[in-house]
Amino acid sequence: MKLSILVLMLLTVTATAGAQDLNFSGRVLAAPCTLDTAVSQLTVDLGDYYADQLSQAKTTIAYKTFPLTLKDCPVGTTEVVATFNGTEDAENDWIPMFKNTGSAQNVGIALKGNQAPWIGGAIKNGEQLTQTVKADHTVSWPMEAQLGTYTGGATPGTVHAVVTVSFTYQ
């Protein structure tokens, strides 16, 4: 009798035990490309200008083109998204500009990909530009930069801004 009660108890315990699902997750990512430092221009010298060239409100000068190029993109990578991050000039409601951290006052730096117009096309903090990887496994963003002033009245001094570009591969 004791043996049959023990077996019945074991069967009861086994019958009440529930099943649990195992959940698996992960991601398959495209491999990264390599920054082509021989082609890309990571330091852009906009040159020297006189303060009176930026004395009027809503004025830009120092138009400069420069490439941003990646190479050696793997076969499975078809697109690359470049995300631009920097400190925006908060006092500007004309065209987006990145804040000057140099000593010149009332000056910012406008940045854009060369496909877009300056008005409505300048890059804002956090903006993304997508390019398709070419058959030679490269991808390039032709870029443009300018000094600008929303308010006018630029003062002499240095102009400096840092914009970080991060890449997402698809």
N, C-alpha and C positions, 0 to 999 in steps of 0.2 A: 504494500500500500504506500509506503514512504517513497519508493522508487517512482511510482506512477504520478504522485503529486509533484515530485521534482521535475519530471519530464514535462508535465502539464505547465508548470511555472516557466520553464525554459521556452516552451512553445509560445506562451503568452508574451514573454519579454521579446522574443524574436518577432512576433507578429506586430507588436506596437512600435518597433524601431522604424523610423522613417528614412526614406532615401533622400540624399542631398545631391543637387546638381553641381557639377564642376563647371565653372565659367572660365573661359580662356579669352584673352585679348592680346592684341599686339598691333604693330603697324609695319607695313612694308614701305620703306622710304626710297626715294630716288637718291642715288649717290651724288655727292657734291661735285661741282666743277671747281676749277682752280682759278684764282684771280690772276689775270695776265698782267703782271707788274711791269713788263716791258712796254705794254701798250697803254694801260690805264694811267690816268693822271690823278693821283690821290692828294696832291698839294697843288692847288690852283692859285697862281699869282695873278691877281686882277690888275696889277700895275699901280702906278702913282698918278693921282689926279689932284686938281686944285679944288679946295672947298667951295669956291664960287660956282663950280660946275654942278654942284648939288645944292644950290641956294634956293631953288624954286621947289615948291611942293610937287609931289608925284613926278619925280625925275629919276631916270636911270642912266647910268654910264657903265663903261668897262665891260661891254659884251664880250664874253669869252666862251669858246666851245672847248670841250674836252671829252675824251672817251672814258667809258667805264666798261671793261671787257673781261669776260670769263672765258677760259679755254679748257680743253680736256674734259668736256662734259660726257658722261657715260652714255652709251647707246639708249638706255631706258629713260633718260632725262629728256623731256620734250619741251618743257617751259621752265623759266626761272622768274620768280617774283622778287623784285628788289623793293625793300621797305626802307623809307628814309625817315630818320629820327634826329631831331635837333630842337633847340629852343627857338620857338617862334617869336617874332617881334610882335608883342601883344598890342602895342599902340597903333598898329598899322591896319587899316581896313580897306586898303587899295588893292595891292597884289600881295600874296603871301611872301613873307621874307623871314629869313632866319636872323636871329638877334646878333648884333655885333657885340662881341665881348672885348674889343679893342678900345682904345682911348678916344676915337672919333665919335662924336655925338650925332644923332639924327640920321644914321646910316644903317642899312641892313643889307643882307645878301639874298637876292632872289635866285632860285634854282629851278630848272625845268628840263624835261626831256625835249629834244628839239622838234618833236612832232606837234607839240601843243603851242597855242599862242601864249604870250606872256599874260595878258589879262584873262583870267579864268583858267590858265594852264600852269601857273607856277606851282611848284610842289609845296604842300603843307606838311607839317609834322605828322608822321604816321602814314603818309600816302604811299601807295604801292604802284609800281609800274611793272607790267608783265611783258616779257619778250620770249619769242619762240627760239629754241636752239636750232642753229643752222646745221646743214649737212656736214660741215667741217668741224662740228662739235664745239662751236663757239657761240657765245651770245653777247650782244653789245647794246649798251644804252648810250647813244650820242647825247651828251648833256650840254647845257648852257648855263652860265651864271652871269649875274650883273650886280653892281652896286646900285642901291636905290635909296630914295628918301620919300617917305610919305608926307612929312611935315615941311621939308625944306630946311634951310638953315644949318646944313652940315658944318661941323667944326673940324679943323685939322686934327689928325691923329692916325692911329693904326686901325685897321679893320681886320677882324678875325671872327670866324664862326666855325664850329665843328658840326658836321652832319654825319651820323653813323648810317651806313647802308648794310642791311642784313639781307641774306638771300634764302629763299625757300625754293626747293627743287621739286618739280612735278614730273 
